[in-house]
Amino acid sequence: MSKLVVLVEDEVNIAEAIRFLLGQEGWRVETLANGSGAVEVIRKASPDLVMLDVMLPGKSGFEILDELRGDPAMETLPVLMLTARGQSRDRAMAEKAGVSRFMTKPFSNSEMLDAVRDLIAS
């Protein structure tokens, strides 16, 4: 059975590019463009990995991450956070909230694939 990633990303072009790349690697990708119902979808989907944009309509990536880490069933779930704002403050907030990995947009295809492989291997 293929691995499942839930991608919460409101920029359609980025979401489609990630879906395509991970699909080439044999991943199933479920995408959400809004943070509002993301935690419920993630809980039901039981993915192998979550990719979160920081700035989302409805609920931020930080809020979603905080809820996931507050759930004992989700506290070890690998979470890769993506942001266009690569400020050290954002990175520090993400690390404090328990992010597994933090990437700044734009990123290369190989950089993203390497991060996904590393998170699944650990």
KOLGU-467825 format. One line per field, with one value per residue (C-alpha): residue number from 1; x, y, z. Coordinates in steps of 0.2 Angstrom, whole numbers, plus 2048, in hexadecimal, padded with zeros to 3 digits. Example, Ala and Ser with C-alpha at 12.3 -4.5 7.8 and 13.67 -1.06 7.14 Angstrom:
REM residues 2
nr = (1|2)
x = (83E|844)
y = (7EA|7FB)
z = (827|824)
***
This chain:
REM residues 122
nr = (1|2|3|4|5|6|7|8|9|10|11|12|13|14|15|16|17|18|19|20|21|22|23|24|25|26|27|28|29|30|31|32|33|34|35|36|37|38|39|40|41|42|43|44|45|46|47|48|49|50|51|52|53|54|55|56|57|58|59|60|61|62|63|64|65|66|67|68|69|70|71|72|73|74|75|76|77|78|79|80|81|82|83|84|85|86|87|88|89|90|91|92|93|94|95|96|97|98|99|100|101|102|103|104|105|106|107|108|109|110|111|112|113|114|115|116|117|118|119|120|121|122)
x = (800|807|80B|7FF|803|7F6|7FB|7F3|7F8|7ED|7F8|7F1|801|80C|7FF|7FE|811|813|805|80E|81F|819|80E|81D|825|815|80D|7FB|7F8|7E8|7E8|7DF|7DF|7D8|7DE|7CC|7C8|7DA|7DC|7CD|7D2|7E3|7DC|7D1|7DE|7EB|7F9|80B|810|808|80E|808|809|80B|7FF|7EE|7DC|7D2|7DF|7F2|7FF|805|7F3|7F1|802|7FE|7EE|7F7|804|7F7|7EF|7F9|7F5|7FD|80B|818|811|81E|819|822|81E|820|820|824|82A|83A|83D|846|837|82C|838|83A|827|826|833|82C|81B|823|826|830|837|836|838|838|830|836|83E|845|83C|84B|84C|839|83B|84A|841|832|83D|847|837|830|840|842)
y = (800|811|81E|82C|83F|84C|85C|86C|87A|888|88C|881|881|87B|86E|867|867|85E|852|84E|84B|840|837|833|82B|820|82B|82E|841|848|85B|868|87B|881|87E|87D|86B|865|85D|852|84D|848|83E|834|832|82C|831|82C|83F|850|85F|870|881|88E|89B|893|89A|894|88E|890|882|886|884|873|86D|872|868|859|859|85A|84A|83A|831|83E|844|83A|83D|844|856|860|873|87E|891|89F|8A9|8A1|8AC|8A4|8A9|89E|890|891|891|882|879|87D|877|866|867|859|863|875|87A|88C|88E|88E|87D|872|861|857|861|85D|84B|849|850|845|835|83A|83D|82C|823|82A)
z = (800|7FC|808|80C|80E|813|80B|812|806|7FF|7F0|7E2|7D7|7E6|7EC|7DA|7D8|7E8|7E4|7D3|7DB|7E9|7DD|7D3|7E2|7E5|7F3|7F4|7F8|7FF|7FE|808|804|814|826|82E|82D|82B|83C|83A|828|82F|83D|832|824|830|824|824|822|823|819|820|819|827|820|81C|81C|82A|836|835|833|844|84C|842|848|85A|85A|852|85F|86D|867|86E|85E|853|85E|854|843|837|832|825|826|816|817|80B|81A|81F|82E|83D|848|83E|83E|851|854|849|852|863|85D|858|845|83E|830|82A|818|810|7FF|7F2|7F3|7E6|7E2|7E8|7F8|7FC|7F7|802|811|80E|80D|81C|826|821|825|836)
***
